[in-house]
Every structure is written in C-alpha cells, then in structure tokens.
Amino acid sequence: MSVLDATPGGDLQALENELLEAIGAAGDLNALEKVRIAALGKKGRISLLMKSLGTMAPEERKAFGQTVNGLKQRVSDALSARKDHLDAAELAGRLATEQVDISLAVRPGPLREGRIHPVSQVMDEINEIFADLGFSVAEGPDIESDYNNFTALNIPLEHPARQEHDTFYFNEKADGSRRVLRTHMSPVQIRTMLQEKPPLRIIAPGRVYRGDSDQTHTPMFHQVEGLVIDTETHMGHLKWVLEEFCKAIFEVDIVKMRFRASHFPFTEPSMEVDIGYTMVGNEMRIGEGDDWLEILGCGMVHPNVLRNVNLDPEIYQGFAFGVGIDRIAMLKYGMPDLRAFFAADLRWLKHYGFLPLDVPTLAGGLSR
Amino acid sequence: MKFTLSWLRDHLATEVSLDEILDKLTVIGLEVEEVVNPAARLQDFTIAKVISAKQHPDADKLRVCEVETGSGVKQVVCGAPNARVGLVGVFAAEGTYIPGTDFTLGKAKIRGVESHGMLCSERELELSDEHEGIIDLPEEAGERIGERYVDVMEFDDPVIEIAITPNRPDCLGVRGIARDLAAAGLGKLTADPVKPAKGKFDCPIPIALKFTKETTDACPAFGGLYVRGVDNTRVNGEDYRLITRRLRAIGLRPINPLVDVTNYISYDRGRPLHVYDADKLKGAIHARLGKKGEKFLALDGDAYEVDGEMCVIADDRGTLGLGGVIGGESTGCTADTRNVLIESAYFDPIRIAMTGRRIGIQSDARYRFERGIDPQSIELGLNFAAQLILRMCGGTASKIEMAGAPPELKTVIKFDTDEVKRLTGVKFKSSEIKGTLKKLGFGIDGKGEKVKVKVPGWRPDVSQPADLVEEVIRLAGVDKVPAVPMTRDSGVARAVLTEGQKRVRRSRRILASRGFVEAITWSFVPRAIATRFGGGQDALELTNPMSTEMSSMRPSLLAGLLMAAQRNHDRGFADCALFEVGQAYRGAEPDEQFIAAAGVRTGSARLEGPGRHWSGTTDDVDLFAVKADALAVLAALGQDPAKVQVTRDAPDWFHPGQSATLRLGPKIVLGHFGVFHPQILKALDISGPAAGFEMDLDAVPRPRRKARARPALDIPDLQPVRRDFAFILEQAVPAIDVVRAAQGADKALIADVTIFDLFEGESLGPGKKSLAIEVTLQPRDHTLTDEQIDRVATAVIAAVTKATGGEIRG
C-alpha cells in the first residue's frame, strides 16, 4: 500500500512514518511535489484528517486536532528540508556541467610586459639617494660649447686632457667657436654656478660622449656628477657623501673604500676612489675583499673653476665628483657588456630591465 | 711610465718591501698598472755553449749542434741562422715551459734527428719581438755554463708600470718618482751622482737661436756639449750592460751607447736629450721655425714635411730634425761616430704638442716636452750624458755652450698653512706641512703659518695654494681625512627634480606600464636617415664621428627606435613595443635641444599583448593604438587630452591619411602619432606594420600652480538618463564634429557624449557612414519628464544635422 492512497483513519504514527519515508525517497522535485499533494493537497491524507475533525465531538476534536496539527507541521518541515536539499543538488549538478579549463594561460598584461631600462632605473635610484642627502637635480644640453665643456673647467686649448677625452666635435661656427658633445657632466656644474648663488648642492645625471668603443667603453654613456659649493665644505664632507652614496647604492652596511690621489684639471686636490670587492664564483660581492675596483673620481673644486664662474676661491669652496651610471648598473646588477646597453635587444631589455611599478624609493628599498 | 725596482733603489734609499712601495705609489697618485718580474717565468733557462754545429742531413736550414749545458753535452737541432760554434746562448731542457710560444718542450725528432732541448730566441722568452736568431750572449757568459740565465743577466728585477697623470711630468723620470716616495715617508732620496763635467775646451760647434721676439719662446734655451774621440762600439762594459738591461726591461731596444745614454736619461730624469754625430754637422747648429716645404728624414725612417709653426733644429745645410719631437737620420750617431754633440734644450710645451699632433709622431721626447720638463735641467742633462759617455765610450768633454736662457722660475705662492685645514678638514702642524713641501723640493721662505713657497722647475703643475694643499694631503694619505657628516639644510623637504625631470620620469613609467620596453639608442644616426626625419643640418653633423652610421645628431627618436625594432624583427621578434625618452635636436643651440618621448609598435604589439591567443588574436597595430599612447603620456603630464586638438598635418614620415599632429592652439605642437609612411619603412628596411608617436615633453605647458585641496565633490541625487542616436554622414565628416555638436545642444543637461558604433556599408550609399552616439543627460533639480527628454533629443538631432549635414538614421 502506498502513501499516495488515501486511507482516512488508520494509525497516525504509521502514516507519519510512511510520509517521511516517501519524502526522503523523493529523488527530484516532481516526486516530492507528488508526495506533498498526497499529504497536504486538497484530498491529501493529512488534509482529509483535518476535515474529519469537523465530525468529531469537541473533546475528541481537541486531542486529535493537536495530534494531526503536529503531524502536519513535521511533514511540512520535512518537505521543505527535502526541497532545499533537492534544489542544492540540482544547482550543484548544473554547476558541474559549467567547468572551464583553469589551466589556460591568461595574457600577462602590459604591467608585466613593459620594462624600464637599467640605466633609467639606476638613475632613479641615484636621484633618490641624493635627494635624501639634500641634493637637487640639475640639467643641461648634450651639445655644449667648447667653453663650458673645457675652458671654464680649467682645461685650456692645448691641455693634454683635451686629447684624452676623445671629444666629438661639430664644425666651426662663423665666429670660430666650436660646439662639442659634452664629454662629461661638468658643463652642467658651470651652468648651475653661473645661474645660481651658493650654497649649492646638486647632482647632474645625463648622457656623455667620447670616441671610444670596446667591451667597457661606448661612444655614448651616462654619468652623474655632484657639486657642493658653500663656504666651509671640505674633503671630510666629500668622503662622507661618497661613503653614504656607496653604501646606499650597493645596499650594504659597510663599503671598503680607497681614496687615491689623482689628477683632474677641474679639481684640486683630486682623487680617484676604489671600492673593495671579492669574487664568489661568478658573483661580485661589493664592499668586502682585497680586490679594488675604480668607481669614481672627485676632488675639491679648482680655484680657477670658481674664478671662471665669478666666485671668490678665498671665500667659496666645495667638492665635485663624477660616477659612471652604466658602470654602477653593470656592477650592481651583474651585466657584463656595456655595448649591450644600447643595442635595444628585446631579450636583453626584458631580462635586465625593471617592471614599471618597481619605482625605487628609500622607504620601499631601492632595489627589490 | 715603466722602471725597474733596482733602478728606483738607485734613487731611493729604503728598507721597505716591493709591496709597500707599490701600495704607496698607488695611494699618492702614481697608480700602479702592472708589475712583472721577467725572472719569474725564466727560472728554468740556463746558460749553454755551442761546441759543434753540423749541417742537418735532410734540411738545408737546420743545424745539428752539440751544446754544452749544466747537465752534460746535449744534441740540439737548431734552425737559427746565427747558431755557430762558440755561441753562448740560453738553453731550455726537455720539459721546460716556453712562455713566448706557450708550449712545453718535449722530446723531439726533427727530420729524423733527435733534439734534446732548445736554444731560445728573445721572443721565445718574451724579452722582445726579436726572432731573427737565438740569443747571442757576451763571450764571458760562457764561463757560467749551467747557471740560471736570470742570475747571469741579473734579470731578477721587477718591472713596474705606473700611470702618470698629465700634471706630473716630473714623474716621467725615475728620480722624480723616488722624490715623491721619499716625501711620502718611504725612504730617503739618494745624493745626486751627477757632477758638472770638466770641460777641457770650448764647444767647437756654434749654437744659435733664430727667432723673432714673438716666437722666441718656441725654444728659449739650447745647450750643447761636445765630446771628442768617443768609441761608440764599446758595448761590453759594466755600465753599458746596466743601462741596456734596464732599457730592455722597460721595452726599449738598445741601439748604440750614445743613443742609449739619451734614452736612459730621458727615463732616469725625464730629461730628453739628443746626440748628433758632430762630424756630419755643417757649420752652426741652430733652432728656428720651419719653412713650409722643408723636408727631413727622421730617425724612425720616415720623411716628414715641416711647416712655419714647428720648431726645427738645422745646420747650414738645412733642417735636421724637429726639436723636442724627433731627430734626423742624416746626423744620427752610429758605431762609427767619433765626435758627438749632445743637445739639451727647452721647448715650448704647447708648440711641441701642436707639432706632434700635426705630424703624427709619438716619441718619448714629445711626451715629456708637451707635459713640461724642468727648464733648469738643461745643464744637468748635458753633465749626466757627458759623465756616462766618458765612462762608457771614453773621449774628452768640452765646456757647455749655451744659447739663450731657460725661463726663470717665477712661481712663488703666498701660502697660509691653515689652508690645508680649510680644504681638507684636517689640522696638520705647520712644521709637518713645510717638511713635506721641502722634501718635494719646494723652497720655504718665512716662519710660522704664513710663508712664501718657491716652486721647483720640475713642478709646472703647482701655481696656487690649493695645489700645495694637494701635495700635503696626497703624501699624508687621503685616508687620514675623517668622513664628516654634512648637515641638511633645515626647512620643508622640496622636490629635488625639476618639472622637466619629473616629466621624463613619469613618461617612462607610463609607457612601460603600457607594455612598452625602454630602449636607449644612440643620439647619433646616419645622415641619410636624419634627413628623412627632418634633420641632417650641417650644424648637427659631427666633424669626427665614430663612423658614418653615427654622424648626425638625431632630429627624432623614432629613427633609432624603428631601426632597433627591425633588428629585433631580424632576430625573430616581429612584435615590438619599444620606447625611449631622451634628447633630440632641432639645432645645436641649447634651446634647440629638447626632450622627446617616443614609442614604436610593430606587428601586433598592442596594449593587450601581441599575437595569437586562445581568447582572441590581436590585430596589427594601427593609428589608434599609438593615439592612445600619445594621449596617455599627455594625461600623465597633467594635460587634459580632451583639450588637445588633433589635426591632419603630421610630418611626412607618417602615412598621410593615418596620422595626426597633437596641438594646443595654432602655435603649440605637442607631438605626432600615426602609422609610418611606407617609403620610410622601405628606406629603413623595415618589414611589417609599424606605428609610432613622438611627444615633445618641453612643449607641454607647465601646469599652473593649483591649490592642493580638490574642488568640492558634486554628486547629483538623480539618476542619469541615456539616449542613443545614429546619424548617416558623409565619410569625411570627423566624428569629433558630431560629438561636439551633440554636447552643445544643451550644455546644462548633457553630461557626456560617446560614440558606440561606426558602420560603413553599401547599404548606406556610396561615401556614407553611420555613427551612433550615446548621450548622457544628468538631471539636477527634478526628474526629467518625457517631454523634457524629447526636447533635448530634438535639440541634439538639430545640432548634429546642422553642424555636419548628416541626417538621423530612421
């Protein structure tokens, strides 16, 4: 006998068991609806029981009514629970058919494709370091006057240093003067000293040019020069600034440095600076070890240079230094060949370049 | 500058080790470049003597020699033309490593004859390039058979090479280096062994200076000393062996005693000299300026023509040589020379440098004179040379004959020893400072802190107090200077970059974040290419470029980027997005040089990523890909792209129909973008589609200083209403006209107009297109009624049809 057959009267407990069992057995919403109708529909078995209440004596009706209502409630709850269950199962079934291949590759997107050239990145790093030391950044043109590039810097026409620079020249102008491609960033120092009054604290990064080409020389490369002019800055300050710079750029606590006397026409006294390094396998460890690597030239600004920009060398003094940016990049990031910097080979640029959002900051660390 | 350790020790009495000397040299500014001990690689070579030499049975040019060595007589097959009985040479036994040929000698059979070892040439021992024959030692070395070659020849003498900066001509002589080391506390400068020559007679050759008043400084002084009756073939004496050993060690080939003496003194004192075979001179010897067309045969075997600005040495017959640069062949000293005239002169450094450059001769004399030698060393040079010649070659010396007078030493510096503290930050005792300067040969006049310092003739680089400070701190060691922190100026931190630098930085990052890879290309391009991009002017041509490919300053960054893209294409990477930010040139004046930001996209290198992908294949690059880049740069620099005019007048390296210029008003050109002209691509040999843009960062107006606070936020309460319209237009009508007309229809209500569809098809009729726009109305006070919306719609249609001649699509 099925629960779907209405049998008024009979054993209520048996009826309940029978209905709950049928609810549990309903495999889909259709089957469940049939059970609902058989139980609670117009002619459903519980509905019929409810109707039969009207024919009962009040005493009997009260007790039976309570029993039947309880039964109705439990069956309703079971129906609703079963419906939720069947709904969920149906959704799960549908979702199971909506699978996609999660292993398919996405496009990396421009933020992962784009690159900043190592020279630009290192320039940003250098700017960051010197900004913190209170320097501002100055600039000037690549095509310079012979005067700004040489004469003002205490390199007169016949000075042997002019030959050493392998200068690129432009044709003579009508007035006999000649433009050159700047051989160093020092002309920017001259421009700055002529335009602004001390105290000065500047760096000037940019492109410079010398006729030279091999693994570590290219006819175009990048330099940053620094200049401090006031009334009391001395060599001790120069050493401190360079030590701070080397520590910051190479991100080490201690950098072994060696200051050697040297000669530049535009500084007096002049020095070249080596940093200690050691090779561990193919990796160059900067700052320690017994080998020396020349990284920059510096000195106290030559009195003749100060005079050339109308500063009295008995009142004003200061220092200047120059560093090869490409060279710093090569050392810091392990790039062997300078010529590759300017070959624009995508493979090289992608490998050694930096992501657009990797902006060097002191707060976030210069390099990641 | 090269010298040997023993040579240095002649001038410097010191107990310190080689390493200490090397470290000190480097620190005081005489940077050690290389130290080589030739003995190190020659330990295994010994003295041997050929006792018989027979013709090889099977080879014309070979001889079979019996050689007496330290370990008995050995049979050695030898191909040297000078292998002969009695030759004392250098023997390498089997198993010896031969440095010059980089191989280890094994047991050998040469054309059937066994050879046990080898007699070596100088090249095989890396002593020189000499390979004409085997080493032929003086006879007396034959008494030391079996001993080490390096011991017999006293080769155990490290050769030191240092870099000399142009300001230190004094260190182009060993004695100058010794003086520096002594002043740096490494020992004592030895007493100078040179004594005035005791001239027995007057110099028989007259010496004259023939200059005008204006040119007299070309050669203000010329000294001569005559030695009569020399024997220039005496090559076996102890003195000569020392000199030639040292000259060889530093890479100079001994020639004959008279010439070698001048070379030796040049390196010992930085004092160039010249020797003439006096019997070949005719009449008086004199210095004068050359005459155009005069020629002479120089000691290097080449003929040179002089001009009227070069200082020559001549006799009555004509020009003999270039004073201070190179001597002449016709009066050179040979083995036959019996009477010699020694020249010791002073030449103007600038004229020497000019002459040397013009004529293309690098000589030890030029190198020293152009850096400036000690004008007071004329007599010293003559005396020293006479002393050595008399000792080695015999003869009798004349008195010194001097024409003119060397420039006086006038440099006296008023020096306050506190200046050292001012510039270095370190306080030295006044006595310490003066002591150092004295050791360097400076004369000190006065007591206490304020003194007068007289500069010696060998230090032309020193002329003012800062130079003296350098001497003091250099010799004390810059390591003595403690690092002193610099204080930061007080005040609020300001931007340290200029507006221009900030633009460079922002442009780089915005372009990289649009998938571009940053390249740095040469600032110079081939002239033909510069010309195609509007450059190639004479003013931007290098006189002395590295190559013709690098001769013109670039007028545009696009040329370099396109060439770079093609190189990548050739390597198999056809889809390139490359950008550069850097200087470009309209002219050579500072205001004609500008900072440009340019990018090139080739193949399908669009923003979303190039090439085929399962989610959809990327189209080839086009005008709009680079228009987006150009506007992104402007936006990043704070320029509202909506305010920029896009005009159809891009330069002719772009496709005339698919390119544009970006402007602000008629005067300001911000940049260009577009697809490249097919002819440009052809000229640069570029394959495939390519589009690009270039912005002049300096042309973008500087933002007006704005308040940091933003204007109040205005959020309408009412929802916006959107209506679509489609118009049929002539194809030539720019879309922007439709948008502008629609925007103007009701400025209060219309918040935005965008184009959402463009259709061109035959169904519209020839030369027509359909453009669909979405107009957004933003009500402010009250919800719009249908009538109000219809009124705006009518106004939009009227405005567009009026402005464009189009009609609403039904």
Interface residues (C-beta under 8 A of the other chain):
Chain A: L104 A105 V106 R107 P108 G109 P110 L111 E113 G114 R115 I116 H117 V119 S120 D124 N127 F130 A131 L133 G134 F135 S136 V137 A138 E139 G140 P141 D142 I143 E158 H159 P160 A161 Q163 E164 F168 Y169 F170 N171 R179 L181 P199 R201 R207 Y209 G211 S213 P219 M220 V228 T233 H234 M235 G236 H237 K239 W240 V241 E243 R258 F259 R260 A261 S262 H263 E268 P269 S270 M271 E272 M300 H302 P303 P313 Q317 F341 F342 A343 A344 D345 L346 R347 L349 K350 G353 L355 P356 L357 V359
Chain B: T26 V27 I28 G29 E31 T165 P166 N167 R168 P349 I350 A353 M354 R357 E370 R371 R422 L423 T424 G425 V426 D461 Q464 P465 A466 D467 V469 E470 I473 R474 V478 D479 V481 P482 A483 V484 P485 M486 R488 D489 R494 V496 L497 T498 G500 Q501 R505 R508 R509 I510 L511 A512 S513 R514 G515 F516 V517 E518 A519 I520 T521 W522 S523 F524 D538 A539 L540 E541 L542 T543 N544 P545 M546 M550 M553 G560 L561 A564 R567 N568 R571 F573 C576 A577 L578 V581 G582 Q583 Y585 A588 P590 Q593 L607 E608 G609 H613 W614 S615
